[in-house]
């Protein structure tokens, strides 16, 4: 899998994430996000996703391609079903 180390992203990078719908907890989608300067911390970066800034956490999975994120999601779902 093409997982990106969250500590190695830079402003301007495009990454893909598995985004859980906050309104429907059982629905997740693969979304593109841009790495941007954190709006409140000049020494940090954040994800800009769905017109919202998201702090990048250590346990966030960032992928280099949409296909890699979809494969990780598929693997996770298949593991849950077995």
ZADO-1210 file (C-alpha; in nm, 4 decimals, padded with zeros to 6 digits):
<atoms>
<atom x="00.0000" y="00.0000" z="00.0000" code="UNK" pos="1"/>
<atom x="00.1120" y="00.3506" z="-00.0732" code="UNK" pos="2"/>
<atom x="00.0704" y="00.4926" z="00.2779" code="UNK" pos="3"/>
<atom x="00.2334" y="00.8297" z="00.3369" code="UNK" pos="4"/>
<atom x="00.4026" y="00.9131" z="00.6646" code="UNK" pos="5"/>
<atom x="00.1991" y="01.2012" z="00.8082" code="UNK" pos="6"/>
<atom x="00.5192" y="01.3645" z="00.9348" code="UNK" pos="7"/>
<atom x="00.6597" y="01.3843" z="00.5808" code="UNK" pos="8"/>
<atom x="00.3793" y="01.5696" z="00.4025" code="UNK" pos="9"/>
<atom x="00.4357" y="01.9221" z="00.2798" code="UNK" pos="10"/>
<atom x="00.2111" y="02.2133" z="00.1932" code="UNK" pos="11"/>
<atom x="00.0710" y="02.1593" z="-00.1541" code="UNK" pos="12"/>
<atom x="00.0725" y="01.7784" z="-00.1438" code="UNK" pos="13"/>
<atom x="-00.2437" y="01.6013" z="-00.2520" code="UNK" pos="14"/>
<atom x="-00.3280" y="01.2956" z="-00.0453" code="UNK" pos="15"/>
<atom x="-00.6217" y="01.0582" z="-00.0297" code="UNK" pos="16"/>
<atom x="-00.8025" y="00.9631" z="00.2885" code="UNK" pos="17"/>
<atom x="-01.0844" y="00.7349" z="00.3948" code="UNK" pos="18"/>
<atom x="-01.3362" y="00.9819" z="00.5279" code="UNK" pos="19"/>
<atom x="-01.6119" y="00.8715" z="00.7629" code="UNK" pos="20"/>
<atom x="-01.9370" y="01.0580" z="00.7087" code="UNK" pos="21"/>
<atom x="-02.0113" y="01.2378" z="01.0377" code="UNK" pos="22"/>
<atom x="-02.3857" y="01.2249" z="00.9699" code="UNK" pos="23"/>
<atom x="-02.4025" y="00.8560" z="00.8784" code="UNK" pos="24"/>
<atom x="-02.1392" y="00.6656" z="01.0812" code="UNK" pos="25"/>
<atom x="-02.1642" y="00.3517" z="00.8677" code="UNK" pos="26"/>
<atom x="-02.0718" y="00.5360" z="00.5462" code="UNK" pos="27"/>
<atom x="-01.7124" y="00.6007" z="00.4435" code="UNK" pos="28"/>
<atom x="-01.5692" y="00.7390" z="00.1203" code="UNK" pos="29"/>
<atom x="-01.2270" y="00.7877" z="-00.0317" code="UNK" pos="30"/>
<atom x="-01.1635" y="01.1605" z="-00.0723" code="UNK" pos="31"/>
<atom x="-00.8817" y="01.3739" z="-00.2064" code="UNK" pos="32"/>
<atom x="-00.7424" y="01.6276" z="00.0399" code="UNK" pos="33"/>
<atom x="-00.4809" y="01.8994" z="00.0110" code="UNK" pos="34"/>
<atom x="-00.2074" y="01.9525" z="00.2665" code="UNK" pos="35"/>
<atom x="-00.2148" y="02.3207" z="00.3676" code="UNK" pos="36"/>
<atom x="-00.0607" y="02.5472" z="00.6275" code="UNK" pos="37"/>
<atom x="-00.2447" y="02.5004" z="00.9561" code="UNK" pos="38"/>
<atom x="-00.4646" y="02.8092" z="01.0010" code="UNK" pos="39"/>
<atom x="-00.3781" y="02.8521" z="01.3709" code="UNK" pos="40"/>
<atom x="-00.0288" y="02.7017" z="01.4013" code="UNK" pos="41"/>
<atom x="00.2391" y="02.8355" z="01.1641" code="UNK" pos="42"/>
<atom x="00.4633" y="02.5382" z="01.2505" code="UNK" pos="43"/>
<atom x="00.2105" y="02.2740" z="01.1453" code="UNK" pos="44"/>
<atom x="00.0177" y="02.1547" z="00.8435" code="UNK" pos="45"/>
<atom x="-00.3437" y="02.0424" z="00.8148" code="UNK" pos="46"/>
<atom x="-00.5684" y="01.8695" z="00.5648" code="UNK" pos="47"/>
<atom x="-00.8169" y="02.0760" z="00.3698" code="UNK" pos="48"/>
<atom x="-01.1076" y="01.8434" z="00.3040" code="UNK" pos="49"/>
<atom x="-01.4721" y="01.9224" z="00.2293" code="UNK" pos="50"/>
<atom x="-01.4045" y="02.2958" z="00.2763" code="UNK" pos="51"/>
<atom x="-01.2803" y="02.2313" z="00.6305" code="UNK" pos="52"/>
<atom x="-00.9383" y="02.2211" z="00.7955" code="UNK" pos="53"/>
<atom x="-00.8526" y="01.8943" z="00.9710" code="UNK" pos="54"/>
<atom x="-00.5571" y="01.8512" z="01.2030" code="UNK" pos="55"/>
<atom x="-00.3389" y="01.5620" z="01.0924" code="UNK" pos="56"/>
<atom x="-00.3231" y="01.3067" z="01.3732" code="UNK" pos="57"/>
<atom x="-00.0536" y="01.0414" z="01.4185" code="UNK" pos="58"/>
<atom x="-00.3004" y="00.7622" z="01.3488" code="UNK" pos="59"/>
<atom x="-00.4425" y="00.9140" z="01.0281" code="UNK" pos="60"/>
<atom x="-00.3866" y="00.7040" z="00.7175" code="UNK" pos="61"/>
<atom x="-00.2819" y="00.9163" z="00.4218" code="UNK" pos="62"/>
<atom x="-00.2471" y="00.7534" z="00.0806" code="UNK" pos="63"/>
<atom x="-00.0591" y="00.8632" z="-00.2293" code="UNK" pos="64"/>
<atom x="-00.3337" y="00.7557" z="-00.4683" code="UNK" pos="65"/>
<atom x="-00.7061" y="00.7030" z="-00.4778" code="UNK" pos="66"/>
<atom x="-00.6510" y="00.3408" z="-00.5801" code="UNK" pos="67"/>
<atom x="-00.4308" y="00.2755" z="-00.2755" code="UNK" pos="68"/>
<atom x="-00.6918" y="00.4234" z="-00.0413" code="UNK" pos="69"/>
<atom x="-00.9697" y="00.2203" z="-00.2035" code="UNK" pos="70"/>
<atom x="-00.7610" y="-00.0977" z="-00.1735" code="UNK" pos="71"/>
<atom x="-00.6932" y="-00.0303" z="00.1964" code="UNK" pos="72"/>
<atom x="-01.0633" y="00.0305" z="00.2557" code="UNK" pos="73"/>
<atom x="-01.1565" y="-00.2876" z="00.0700" code="UNK" pos="74"/>
<atom x="-00.9005" y="-00.4879" z="00.2687" code="UNK" pos="75"/>
<atom x="-01.0355" y="-00.3472" z="00.5949" code="UNK" pos="76"/>
<atom x="-01.3962" y="-00.4328" z="00.5063" code="UNK" pos="77"/>
<atom x="-01.2998" y="-00.7838" z="00.3931" code="UNK" pos="78"/>
<atom x="-01.1091" y="-00.8402" z="00.7198" code="UNK" pos="79"/>
<atom x="-01.4168" y="-00.7294" z="00.9162" code="UNK" pos="80"/>
<atom x="-01.6366" y="-00.9777" z="00.7308" code="UNK" pos="81"/>
<atom x="-01.4139" y="-01.2796" z="00.7938" code="UNK" pos="82"/>
</atoms>
